[in-house]
């Protein structure tokens, strides 16, 4: 089964860093990425290894599991986004997890994750995320407490008054 032929983009030149501690999930991700045409895949099992690997491997996209030890996917994301040693704080990060509660999605977004991918994963779901990263690049925002992709997914323009600003703060 080759999905590459039906893909909208040629993903063969993408460098993808996979951060996953489960060997079976690593194998599945590699199989899906290969089916999409991705050939340059670097696999690590911990956030610490992945951060070190980013110094050598120029990742275009990172796919990270949430639940890992000793550094989980959110801690890894924060390190990539905020640490002075990070070679690419702008690299798109897709968070992979079996926990899809709204609070977790918001927590991942607030850590600086670009996209969320729920387990079990599929070729279609991963292809959609990769395509979306290309079609809809997200600008980055830096504040005193946050650096990462703009958490607002729509461009509503500037606030129309004090009520709009209050509403933004609450969101």
N, CA, C and O of each residue as an XYZ file, in Angstrom:
684
protein
N       0.852     -1.170      0.000
C       0.000      0.000      0.000
C       0.899      1.234      0.000
O       1.669      1.427      0.941
N       0.820      2.060     -1.019
C       1.662      3.230     -1.116
C       0.789      4.474     -1.202
O       0.118      4.715     -2.205
N       0.813      5.258     -0.129
C       0.000      6.464     -0.078
C       0.721      7.648     -0.684
O       0.114      8.688     -0.939
N       2.019      7.493     -0.917
C       2.831      8.595     -1.421
C       2.294      9.115     -2.754
O       2.302     10.322     -2.998
N       1.837      8.224     -3.602
C       1.354      8.628     -4.913
C       0.151      9.544     -4.848
O      -0.044     10.370     -5.740
N      -0.676      9.411     -3.791
C      -1.856     10.254     -3.669
C      -1.628     11.483     -2.809
O      -2.539     12.292     -2.629
N      -0.425     11.633     -2.276
C      -0.145     12.767     -1.406
C      -0.099     14.061     -2.215
O       0.306     14.071     -3.377
N      -0.514     15.131     -1.587
C      -0.523     16.431     -2.228
C       0.880     17.008     -2.337
O       1.168     17.785     -3.247
N       1.739     16.635     -1.424
C       3.112     17.131     -1.399
C       4.088     15.970     -1.447
O       3.759     14.839     -1.089
N       5.284     16.272     -1.892
C       6.373     15.306     -1.855
C       7.103     15.517     -0.531
O       7.815     16.507     -0.364
N       6.928     14.593      0.403
C       7.525     14.695      1.731
C       8.911     14.057      1.793
O       9.492     13.959      2.873
N       9.444     13.624      0.662
C      10.684     12.838      0.671
C      11.890     13.607      1.194
O      12.849     12.988      1.654
N      11.871     14.918      1.141
C      13.030     15.671      1.623
C      12.869     16.164      3.061
O      13.768     16.816      3.593
N      11.738     15.862      3.694
C      11.529     16.278      5.081
C      12.449     15.506      6.026
O      12.654     14.302      5.867
N      12.990     16.206      6.998
C      13.720     15.579      8.102
C      12.780     15.556      9.294
O      12.383     16.608      9.796
N      12.421     14.359      9.751
C      11.456     14.222     10.843
C      12.141     13.567     12.038
O      12.724     12.489     11.924
N      12.059     14.235     13.177
C      12.554     13.682     14.429
C      11.375     13.085     15.175
O      10.401     13.779     15.468
N      11.463     11.794     15.484
C      10.425     11.093     16.237
C      10.935     10.880     17.655
O      11.999     10.297     17.862
N      10.168     11.356     18.627
C      10.516     11.208     20.042
C       9.439     10.325     20.663
O       8.352     10.794     21.000
N       9.754      9.049     20.807
C       8.759      8.061     21.248
C       9.476      6.951     21.998
O      10.419      6.356     21.476
N       9.033      6.664     23.226
C       9.702      5.654     24.031
C       9.192      4.235     23.792
O       9.813      3.270     24.239
N       8.078      4.102     23.098
C       7.531      2.784     22.812
C       8.030      2.319     21.438
O       7.735      2.945     20.420
N       8.780      1.227     21.421
C       9.386      0.733     20.170
C       8.329      0.374     19.124
O       8.539      0.603     17.933
N       7.197     -0.187     19.556
C       6.137     -0.531     18.599
C       5.548      0.728     17.955
O       5.283      0.749     16.753
N       5.344      1.767     18.755
C       4.821      3.022     18.205
C       5.868      3.674     17.301
O       5.522      4.260     16.275
N       7.140      3.575     17.673
C       8.209      4.087     16.807
C       8.159      3.415     15.441
O       8.248      4.068     14.401
N       8.014      2.090     15.471
C       7.970      1.329     14.219
C       6.753      1.739     13.382
O       6.860      1.908     12.168
N       5.604      1.898     14.032
C       4.390      2.315     13.333
C       4.577      3.706     12.710
O       4.210      3.928     11.556
N       5.146      4.629     13.474
C       5.385      5.978     12.942
C       6.330      5.938     11.751
O       6.100      6.614     10.748
N       7.389      5.150     11.856
C       8.330      5.023     10.738
C       7.612      4.460      9.507
O       7.816      4.946      8.395
N       6.784      3.450      9.701
C       6.048      2.837      8.590
C       5.116      3.855      7.931
O       5.056      3.949      6.705
N       4.397      4.608      8.744
C       3.473      5.613      8.204
C       4.242      6.718      7.491
O       3.877      7.119      6.386
N       5.306      7.211      8.119
C       6.112      8.260      7.487
C       6.699      7.776      6.163
O       6.708      8.512      5.177
N       7.191      6.533      6.144
C       7.710      5.968      4.892
C       6.610      5.870      3.837
O       6.845      6.153      2.662
N       5.404      5.466      4.260
C       4.283      5.372      3.321
C       3.939      6.734      2.724
O       3.446      6.823      1.599
N       4.207      7.800      3.494
C       3.952      9.161      3.010
C       5.119      9.707      2.195
O       5.050     10.816      1.665
N       6.187      8.924      2.100
C       7.329      9.334      1.299
C       8.491      9.894      2.099
O       9.529     10.210      1.518
N       8.352     10.029      3.423
C       9.428     10.566      4.252
C      10.542      9.530      4.335
O      10.295      8.359      4.621
N      11.769      9.976      4.083
C      12.918      9.060      4.104
C      13.917      9.393      5.201
O      14.646      8.517      5.666
N      13.956     10.656      5.617
C      14.932     11.094      6.611
C      14.272     11.164      7.983
O      13.673     12.176      8.349
N      14.392     10.070      8.735
C      13.743      9.954     10.035
C      14.809      9.656     11.080
O      15.623      8.748     10.910
N      14.798     10.420     12.152
C      15.678     10.180     13.291
C      14.785      9.824     14.474
O      13.826     10.536     14.771
N      15.098      8.731     15.143
C      14.269      8.268     16.259
C      15.046      8.343     17.568
O      16.212      7.955     17.643
N      14.369      8.853     18.598
C      14.912      8.868     19.945
C      13.837      8.374     20.896
O      12.655      8.344     20.553
N      14.255      7.985     22.100
C      13.299      7.430     23.059
C      13.038      8.344     24.248
O      12.151      8.063     25.054
N      13.794      9.434     24.372
C      13.563     10.364     25.484
C      13.676     11.803     24.982
O      14.274     12.071     23.940
N      13.092     12.711     25.743
C      13.201     14.126     25.422
C      14.642     14.609     25.499
O      15.062     15.450     24.703
N      15.397     14.081     26.454
C      16.805     14.472     26.586
C      17.597     14.084     25.340
O      18.352     14.893     24.800
N      17.421     12.833     24.885
C      18.095     12.369     23.661
C      17.674     13.227     22.468
O      18.502     13.602     21.638
N      16.388     13.530     22.392
C      15.863     14.294     21.264
C      16.467     15.691     21.230
O      16.817     16.186     20.159
N      16.593     16.331     22.386
C      17.175     17.670     22.418
C      18.634     17.620     21.971
O      19.092     18.490     21.230
N      19.354     16.605     22.419
C      20.743     16.435     21.977
C      20.798     16.181     20.474
O      21.660     16.724     19.782
N      19.887     15.364     19.972
C      19.868     15.027     18.544
C      19.574     16.255     17.689
O      20.087     16.372     16.577
N      18.754     17.168     18.197
C      18.450     18.390     17.447
C      19.704     19.213     17.162
O      19.718     20.018     16.231
N      20.757     19.016     17.958
C      22.016     19.727     17.722
C      22.692     19.216     16.450
O      23.455     19.945     15.815
N      22.413     17.962     16.078
C      23.065     17.331     14.915
C      22.124     17.131     13.733
O      22.553     17.209     12.581
N      20.857     16.877     14.004
C      19.867     16.534     12.983
C      18.976     17.753     12.753
O      18.270     18.186     13.663
N      19.005     18.301     11.554
C      18.195     19.484     11.250
C      16.751     19.079     10.965
O      16.348     18.916      9.813
N      15.995     18.924     12.028
C      14.604     18.483     11.896
C      13.739     19.581     11.303
O      13.803     20.738     11.718
N      12.926     19.197     10.321
C      11.916     20.097      9.775
C      10.642     20.016     10.591
O       9.887     20.984     10.689
N      10.410     18.834     11.182
C       9.220     18.573     11.989
C       9.619     17.597     13.087
O      10.423     16.690     12.872
N       9.038     17.803     14.277
C       9.233     16.882     15.394
C       7.879     16.275     15.732
O       6.877     16.980     15.846
N       7.867     14.958     15.891
C       6.676     14.264     16.380
C       7.069     13.684     17.728
O       7.940     12.818     17.809
N       6.424     14.164     18.789
C       6.809     13.755     20.139
C       5.640     13.147     20.893
O       4.523     13.666     20.876
N       5.923     12.038     21.552
C       4.955     11.455     22.471
C       4.850     12.348     23.699
O       5.798     13.062     24.028
N       3.737     12.317     24.362
C       3.544     13.109     25.582
C       4.156     12.395     26.775
O       4.958     12.973     27.508
N       3.773     11.121     26.971
C       4.176     10.385     28.175
C       5.494      9.666     27.971
O       5.556      8.611     27.340
N       6.550     10.259     28.520
C       7.877      9.654     28.472
C       8.580      9.987     29.785
O       8.188     10.908     30.501
N       9.600      9.239     30.078
C      10.431      9.495     31.259
C      11.872      9.608     30.817
O      12.221      8.964     29.828
N      12.707     10.338     31.434
C      12.456     11.222     32.575
C      11.873     12.574     32.171
O      11.352     13.290     33.026
N      11.948     12.941     30.888
C      11.399     14.211     30.414
C      10.214     13.912     29.497
O      10.363     13.222     28.489
N       9.037     14.432     29.849
C       7.879     14.167     29.000
C       7.854     15.106     27.795
O       8.686     16.005     27.676
N       6.898     14.884     26.916
C       6.815     15.655     25.680
C       6.587     17.144     25.882
O       7.078     17.960     25.102
N       5.842     17.505     26.926
C       5.624     18.929     27.189
C       6.908     19.592     27.668
O       7.226     20.705     27.249
N       7.646     18.917     28.543
C       8.924     19.461     29.022
C       9.902     19.595     27.855
O      10.625     20.586     27.752
N       9.918     18.594     26.982
C      10.771     18.645     25.798
C      10.389     19.842     24.921
O      11.261     20.577     24.457
N       9.091     20.035     24.698
C       8.611     21.152     23.882
C       9.053     22.482     24.476
O       9.546     23.357     23.765
N       8.873     22.628     25.783
C       9.289     23.878     26.439
C      10.793     24.103     26.288
O      11.238     25.233     26.085
N      11.572     23.026     26.387
C      13.022     23.129     26.233
C      13.377     23.592     24.820
O      14.211     24.480     24.645
N      12.750     22.998     23.827
C      13.004     23.384     22.432
C      12.635     24.843     22.202
O      13.359     25.568     21.518
N      11.533     25.270     22.759
C      11.051     26.638     22.525
C      11.849     27.688     23.300
O      12.069     28.787     22.792
N      12.287     27.364     24.529
C      12.790     28.414     25.420
C      14.271     28.350     25.771
O      14.830     29.346     26.232
N      14.916     27.218     25.568
C      16.305     27.084     25.990
C      17.234     27.794     24.999
O      17.067     27.679     23.785
N      18.206     28.523     25.530
C      19.156     29.245     24.677
C      19.974     28.312     23.797
O      20.485     28.733     22.760
N      20.107     27.048     24.197
C      20.890     26.079     23.415
C      20.081     25.451     22.284
O      20.628     24.685     21.491
N      18.803     25.757     22.196
C      17.953     25.160     21.169
C      18.382     25.645     19.789
O      18.410     26.851     19.540
N      18.716     24.721     18.889
C      19.154     25.130     17.555
C      18.018     25.656     16.675
O      18.267     26.381     15.712
N      16.771     25.293     17.000
C      15.649     25.750     16.195
C      14.383     25.825     17.048
O      13.587     24.886     17.050
N      14.188     26.923     17.766
C      12.988     27.039     18.605
C      11.699     27.141     17.797
O      10.610     27.060     18.364
N      11.807     27.316     16.480
C      10.628     27.463     15.613
C      10.189     26.147     14.967
O       9.188     26.121     14.250
N      10.915     25.064     15.206
C      10.586     23.805     14.540
C       9.150     23.391     14.892
O       8.780     23.409     16.067
N       8.347     23.025     13.909
C       6.982     22.570     14.208
C       7.011     21.275     15.025
O       7.755     20.344     14.717
N       6.188     21.241     16.066
C       6.107     20.066     16.941
C       4.678     19.548     16.932
O       3.728     20.281     17.208
N       4.549     18.261     16.608
C       3.262     17.565     16.675
C       3.297     16.702     17.929
O       4.177     15.854     18.076
N       2.344     16.914     18.835
C       2.269     16.135     20.070
C       1.374     14.922     19.850
O       0.240     15.036     19.385
N       1.911     13.772     20.195
C       1.233     12.494     20.014
C       0.828     11.956     21.382
O       1.668     11.838     22.274
N      -0.452     11.629     21.554
C      -0.913     11.124     22.839
C      -2.244     10.391     22.707
O      -2.999     10.591     21.756
N      -2.499      9.554     23.677
C      -3.788      8.877     23.753
C      -4.783      9.652     24.597
O      -5.950      9.270     24.686
N      -4.338     10.732     25.216
C      -5.187     11.548     26.089
C      -5.606     12.805     25.351
O      -4.779     13.677     25.081
N      -6.898     12.903     25.021
C      -7.356     14.003     24.173
C      -8.330     14.953     24.872
O      -9.069     15.689     24.217
N      -8.323     14.931     26.185
C      -9.213     15.835     26.904
C      -8.854     17.283     26.565
O      -7.693     17.601     26.308
N      -9.851     18.143     26.567
C      -9.659     19.544     26.212
C      -8.549     20.183     27.043
O      -7.731     20.932     26.508
N      -8.514     19.899     28.339
C      -7.486     20.489     29.212
C      -6.087     20.097     28.748
O      -5.163     20.907     28.819
N      -5.925     18.868     28.277
C      -4.610     18.425     27.796
C      -4.239     19.111     26.478
O      -3.085     19.487     26.273
N      -5.200     19.267     25.605
C      -4.946     19.955     24.339
C      -4.516     21.396     24.623
O      -3.579     21.896     24.000
N      -5.185     22.056     25.547
C      -4.839     23.428     25.912
C      -3.453     23.471     26.554
O      -2.663     24.370     26.266
N      -3.158     22.507     27.418
C      -1.843     22.453     28.055
C      -0.729     22.284     27.011
O       0.314     22.931     27.099
N      -0.960     21.414     26.031
C       0.022     21.205     24.965
C       0.180     22.478     24.131
O       1.299     22.881     23.814
N      -0.912     23.090     23.789
C      -0.876     24.346     23.030
C      -0.091     25.400     23.791
O       0.727     26.113     23.211
N      -0.339     25.497     25.095
C       0.326     26.502     25.917
C       1.801     26.206     26.135
O       2.566     27.108     26.477
N       2.217     24.946     25.940
C       3.637     24.595     26.039
C       4.383     24.963     24.754
O       5.611     25.054     24.752
N       3.642     25.176     23.664
C       4.268     25.553     22.404
C       4.142     24.524     21.306
O       4.858     24.592     20.307
N       3.234     23.563     21.475
C       2.993     22.540     20.459
C       2.226     23.160     19.295
O       1.306     23.951     19.501
N       2.612     22.794     18.066
C       1.904     23.303     16.888
C       0.606     22.550     16.638
O      -0.427     23.146     16.336
N       0.679     21.212     16.771
C      -0.471     20.369     16.444
C      -0.564     19.228     17.435
O       0.404     18.886     18.114
N      -1.727     18.658     17.500
C      -2.034     17.565     18.405
C      -2.461     16.381     17.549
O      -3.248     16.552     16.618
N      -1.962     15.188     17.843
C      -2.338     13.988     17.097
C      -2.689     12.894     18.091
O      -1.849     12.461     18.880
N      -3.942     12.452     18.043
C      -4.427     11.452     18.989
C      -4.098     10.046     18.523
O      -4.189      9.730     17.337
N      -3.713      9.208     19.472
C      -3.532      7.781     19.209
C      -4.906      7.139     19.268
O      -5.735      7.608     20.048
N      -5.201      6.127     18.520
C      -4.316      5.508     17.537
C      -4.201      6.394     16.301
O      -5.175      7.020     15.882
N      -3.013      6.440     15.726
C      -2.771      7.301     14.581
C      -3.048      6.550     13.286
O      -3.116      5.321     13.262
N      -3.206      7.309     12.219
C      -3.429      6.716     10.905
C      -2.605      7.483      9.870
O      -2.129      8.587     10.132
N      -2.449      6.889      8.712
C      -1.756      7.557      7.617
C      -2.473      8.866      7.288
O      -1.833      9.901      7.103
N      -3.782      8.814      7.219
C      -4.565      9.995      6.861
C      -4.379     11.110      7.885
O      -4.162     12.263      7.513
N      -4.463     10.775      9.163
C      -4.338     11.801     10.209
C      -2.964     12.453     10.186
O      -2.859     13.675     10.293
N      -1.913     11.660     10.049
C      -0.568     12.236     10.022
C      -0.353     13.041      8.742
O       0.264     14.105      8.778
N      -0.848     12.551      7.629
C      -0.733     13.279      6.368
C      -1.436     14.633      6.459
O      -0.922     15.639      5.972
N      -2.607     14.652      7.082
C      -3.353     15.908      7.253
C      -2.569     16.898      8.097
O      -2.553     18.092      7.798
N      -1.912     16.411      9.159
C      -1.123     17.312     10.023
C       0.072     17.882      9.254
O       0.345     19.080      9.332
N       0.775     17.036      8.519
C       1.927     17.501      7.751
C       1.493     18.520      6.697
O       2.129     19.562      6.533
N       0.418     18.218      5.991
C      -0.100     19.118      4.967
C      -0.543     20.444      5.578
O      -0.298     21.508      5.009
N      -1.188     20.380      6.725
C      -1.648     21.592      7.396
C      -0.478     22.468      7.833
O      -0.554     23.694      7.753
N       0.607     21.840      8.295
C       1.793     22.613      8.683
C       2.364     23.375      7.483
O       2.880     24.482      7.635
N       2.269     22.781      6.300
C       2.772     23.426      5.083
C       1.794     24.484      4.583
O       2.195     25.596      4.241
N       0.510     24.134      4.543
C      -0.502     25.042      3.996
C      -0.824     26.216      4.912
O      -1.172     27.298      4.439
N      -0.711     26.007      6.219
C      -1.135     27.025      7.187
C      -0.038     27.305      8.205
O      -0.199     27.004      9.388
N       1.064     27.872      7.762
C       2.126     28.147      8.734
C       1.610     29.088      9.828
O       0.878     30.039      9.555
N       1.999     28.807     11.035
C       1.528     29.591     12.176
C       2.654     30.519     12.620
O       3.789     30.086     12.818
N       2.327     31.790     12.771
C       3.350     32.727     13.228
C       3.667     32.454     14.692
O       2.854     31.885     15.420
N       4.850     32.863     15.111
C       5.272     32.655     16.487
C       5.132     33.947     17.274
O       5.233     35.046     16.729
N       4.897     33.786     18.572
C       4.678     34.903     19.474
C       5.656     34.773     20.641
O       5.881     33.676     21.152
N       6.231     35.898     21.057
C       7.102     35.897     22.238
C       6.552     36.916     23.234
O       6.363     38.089     22.910
N       6.299     36.437     24.459
C       5.899     37.316     25.558
C       6.813     37.009     26.739
O       7.754     36.226     26.615
N       6.537     37.621     27.869
C       7.341     37.354     29.070
C       7.185     35.910     29.540
O       8.106     35.348     30.133
N       6.033     35.312     29.280
C       5.756     33.977     29.820
C       5.571     32.898     28.762
O       5.382     31.731     29.107
N       5.620     33.258     27.487
C       5.345     32.275     26.440
C       6.162     32.572     25.196
O       6.329     33.727     24.806
N       6.672     31.509     24.579
C       7.238     31.600     23.244
C       6.797     30.361     22.490
O       7.006     29.240     22.954
N       6.194     30.557     21.341
C       5.760     29.433     20.535
C       4.770     29.879     19.491
O       4.599     31.072     19.244
N       4.114     28.900     18.873
C       3.124     29.229     17.841
C       1.993     30.065     18.429
O       1.580     29.863     19.571
N       1.503     30.999     17.634
C       0.377     31.816     18.060
C      -0.767     30.889     18.446
O      -1.207     30.066     17.643
N      -1.243     31.026     19.668
C      -2.281     30.123     20.185
C      -3.659     30.445     19.629
O      -4.583     29.639     19.739
N      -3.796     31.613     19.038
C      -5.066     31.972     18.402
C      -5.040     31.421     16.990
O      -4.139     31.755     16.220
N      -5.981     30.606     16.638
C      -5.975     29.930     15.341
C      -6.711     30.688     14.254
O      -6.709     30.261     13.100
N      -7.337     31.796     14.593
C      -7.992     32.582     13.557
C      -7.529     34.019     13.677
O      -7.159     34.470     14.761
N      -7.549     34.733     12.575
C      -7.142     36.122     12.577
C      -8.395     36.975     12.647
O      -9.059     37.223     11.641
N      -8.700     37.414     13.850
C      -9.888     38.234     14.045
C      -9.568     39.713     13.947
O     -10.454     40.553     14.101
N      -8.299     40.041     13.690
C      -7.907     41.440     13.626
C      -7.748     42.010     15.023
O      -7.847     41.286     16.014
N      -7.501     43.305     15.098
C      -7.302     43.921     16.409
C      -8.606     43.981     17.194
O      -9.687     44.009     16.606
N      -8.507     44.002     18.527
C      -9.727     44.112     19.348
C     -10.485     45.388     19.018
O      -9.889     46.408     18.672
N     -11.799     45.318     19.128
C     -12.646     46.461     18.775
C     -12.985     47.315     19.993
O     -13.847     48.190     19.914
N     -12.340     47.077     21.078
C     -12.615     47.879     22.268
C     -12.267     47.130     23.527
O     -11.743     46.017     23.483
N     -12.563     47.747     24.646
C     -12.183     47.186     25.948
C     -12.833     45.819     26.184
O     -12.202     44.938     26.769
N     -14.074     45.626     25.743
C     -14.759     44.341     25.954
C     -14.034     43.217     25.215
O     -13.893     42.116     25.748
N     -13.578     43.486     24.001
C     -12.847     42.479     23.228
C     -11.526     42.128     23.911
O     -11.144     40.958     23.955
N     -10.830     43.128     24.443
C      -9.556     42.864     25.124
C      -9.779     42.016     26.366
O      -8.989     41.117     26.652
N     -10.837     42.288     27.099
C     -11.144     41.472     28.285
C     -11.440     40.039     27.875
O     -10.988     39.094     28.521
N     -12.202     39.885     26.796
C     -12.535     38.550     26.304
C     -11.256     37.798     25.896
O     -11.121     36.613     26.200
N     -10.320     38.470     25.214
C      -9.038     37.851     24.842
C      -8.279     37.390     26.056
O      -7.733     36.286     26.058
N      -8.227     38.212     27.100
C      -7.497     37.850     28.311
C      -8.092     36.618     28.961
O      -7.353     35.781     29.479
N      -9.413     36.485     28.949
C     -10.085     35.341     29.561
C      -9.827     34.077     28.799
O      -9.759     33.001     29.392
N      -9.677     34.177     27.470
C      -9.436     32.995     26.644
C      -8.015     32.559     26.814
O      -7.594     31.576     26.205
